[in-house]
Amino acid sequence: MAVLITQSPPIAQAATDFVLDLDGHPLRTDSQYYILPVLNQKITSGLTVATRNGSCPLNVALSTGISTGLPVTFSPVNAGDKVVRLSVDQNIQFEAITICIQSTVWRRSNFDQVTGIQFVITGGVTGNPGRATVSNWFTVERESEVVNNGRYKLVFCPGVCDICRINCGNLGVYEENGNKWLAQVDPALSLVFKKV
């Protein structure tokens, strides 16, 4: 699925706080989307789940080959919102059945004992914002604050807990033994959204 990214069409100012898909439409909470990384100016295979250590929970990973990955849905912190907005806490969930008997809602892991990295894994919960769910919330941000090129990044910096000390950071790619895992590392992974 190597699609070369050229100049993106201008985005209307009225929709600047909406996250837009490849067709220029705001992401909706009642729709499913593929999250497609942009590497070397090309849209690549999407995000999926895989086992990193041979057991559950599953890790979020970059697909190999030409796969679009697994579709996701977004659930904003304000359950009444019908669109996905920039800088608003969201639960992200794969719409798929896996080998693990747990949810496919994303959450940030604790520090890995070997690598010292915090990975994005499954097994989170939707809603119930607060201290108990702080690891389950992510925001979508523009890739660049200077140029609106239609690309985005994911950030872990939840605002759902006023008393929590949060280790904020971008979600990027951690390469390990030929695999590419989504983790809290820099640089941020550049990405776009494609409606299913």
C-alpha positions in Angstrom: 0.0 0.0 0.0 2.8 2.4 -0.7 1.0 5.6 -1.5 3.2 8.7 -2.1 2.2 11.7 -0.1 2.3 14.9 -2.1 0.8 18.3 -1.2 -2.3 18.0 1.0 -5.4 20.1 0.1 -5.9 23.1 2.4 -8.1 22.3 5.4 -10.9 24.7 6.2 -10.3 26.9 9.3 -13.7 26.1 10.7 -12.7 22.5 11.2 -9.3 23.1 12.7 -10.1 21.4 16.0 -11.5 18.3 14.3 -9.3 15.3 13.4 -9.8 14.6 9.7 -9.5 11.4 7.7 -7.8 11.1 4.3 -11.0 12.3 2.6 -11.0 15.5 4.7 -14.0 14.4 6.8 -14.0 14.7 10.6 -13.5 11.4 12.4 -16.7 10.2 14.0 -17.2 8.1 17.1 -19.7 5.9 15.4 -17.3 4.9 12.6 -14.2 2.7 12.3 -10.9 3.8 10.9 -7.5 2.4 10.0 -4.5 4.2 11.5 -1.9 4.3 8.8 1.7 5.3 9.6 3.6 7.6 7.2 7.2 6.6 6.8 9.6 8.2 4.4 6.7 10.3 2.9 4.7 7.1 2.1 1.5 5.7 3.7 2.4 2.2 5.0 0.7 -0.8 6.5 -1.6 -0.1 9.4 -1.6 -0.9 13.1 -2.4 -4.3 14.5 -1.9 -6.5 17.6 0.8 -9.0 18.1 2.4 -10.9 21.1 5.7 -9.4 22.1 6.5 -11.9 24.9 4.4 -14.9 24.0 1.5 -14.0 26.3 -1.3 -11.6 26.9 -1.8 -8.6 26.9 -1.1 -8.0 23.2 1.0 -5.2 22.0 0.1 -2.6 19.4 2.4 -3.1 16.4 2.9 -2.0 12.9 1.6 -4.5 10.3 4.0 -6.0 7.8 3.3 -6.3 4.1 0.4 -4.4 2.6 -2.1 -4.9 5.4 -4.3 -2.0 6.4 -4.1 -3.4 9.9 -7.1 -3.6 12.3 -9.9 -1.0 12.4 -10.2 1.2 15.5 -12.9 3.3 17.1 -12.5 6.4 19.3 -14.4 7.2 22.5 -13.9 10.7 23.7 -13.7 11.6 27.4 -17.0 13.4 26.9 -19.3 10.5 25.9 -21.7 13.0 24.2 -19.1 14.0 21.6 -19.8 12.6 18.1 -16.5 13.7 16.5 -12.9 13.3 17.4 -11.2 16.5 18.3 -7.6 17.5 18.6 -6.1 17.4 22.1 -9.1 15.7 23.7 -8.6 12.5 25.7 -9.8 9.5 23.8 -10.0 5.7 24.4 -8.8 3.9 21.3 -10.1 0.3 20.7 -9.4 -2.2 18.0 -12.6 -3.6 16.5 -11.4 -7.2 16.4 -11.5 -10.5 18.3 -8.1 -11.7 19.6 -6.6 -14.7 21.2 -6.6 -12.9 24.6 -9.7 -12.9 26.7 -9.6 -9.2 27.5 -10.6 -6.0 25.9 -8.8 -4.5 22.8 -8.8 -1.0 24.3 -5.4 0.5 24.2 -3.5 1.4 27.4 0.1 2.4 28.2 2.1 -0.3 30.0 4.3 0.1 33.0 8.0 0.4 32.3 9.3 -2.8 30.7 11.9 -4.5 33.0 14.3 -5.2 30.2 14.0 -2.3 27.8 12.8 0.5 30.1 10.2 1.3 27.5 6.5 1.9 28.0 4.6 0.1 25.3 1.0 0.5 24.0 -0.8 -2.7 24.9 -4.4 -3.9 25.0 -6.6 -4.7 28.0 -7.7 -1.2 28.9 -11.2 -0.1 29.7 -13.5 2.4 28.0 -14.8 5.5 29.9 -14.7 6.0 33.7 -12.1 8.8 33.5 -10.0 9.1 36.6 -7.0 7.8 38.5 -7.9 4.1 37.9 -8.0 4.5 34.1 -5.3 7.1 33.5 -3.3 4.7 31.4 -6.2 4.2 28.9 -6.3 7.8 27.5 -4.6 9.2 24.4 -4.9 12.4 22.4 -4.5 13.0 18.7 -2.4 16.0 17.8 -1.2 17.6 14.6 2.1 16.3 13.5 3.4 19.8 13.1 2.2 23.0 14.8 3.8 25.0 12.0 2.5 23.3 8.9 -1.0 21.7 8.6 0.0 18.8 6.3 -3.0 16.5 7.1 -0.8 14.2 9.2 -1.2 13.6 12.9 0.5 12.0 15.9 -0.7 10.2 19.0 0.3 11.5 22.5 0.0 10.0 25.9 -0.7 12.9 28.3 -4.1 12.3 29.9 -5.9 15.1 31.7 -8.4 12.8 33.4 -6.7 12.8 36.8 -5.9 16.1 38.5 -3.8 14.5 41.2 -1.8 12.1 39.1 1.8 12.8 38.1 1.9 11.9 34.4 5.0 11.0 32.4 3.8 12.5 29.1 5.2 11.7 25.7 4.7 11.0 22.0 3.9 7.6 20.6 6.5 6.4 18.3 8.1 3.1 17.0 10.4 0.9 19.1 12.2 -1.6 16.9 13.1 -5.0 18.4 14.2 -8.2 16.6 12.7 -7.0 13.3 9.3 -6.0 14.9 8.0 -2.5 15.2 6.1 -1.8 18.4 4.0 1.3 19.3 5.6 2.8 22.4 6.1 6.0 24.3 9.3 7.0 22.4 10.5 9.9 20.2 10.2 10.8 17.4 6.4 10.6 17.2 5.0 8.3 14.5 3.5 10.3 11.7 0.1 8.9 10.7 -3.2 9.4 8.8 -6.7 8.0 9.3 -8.7 6.1 6.6 -12.3 5.3 7.1 -13.2 1.6 6.9 
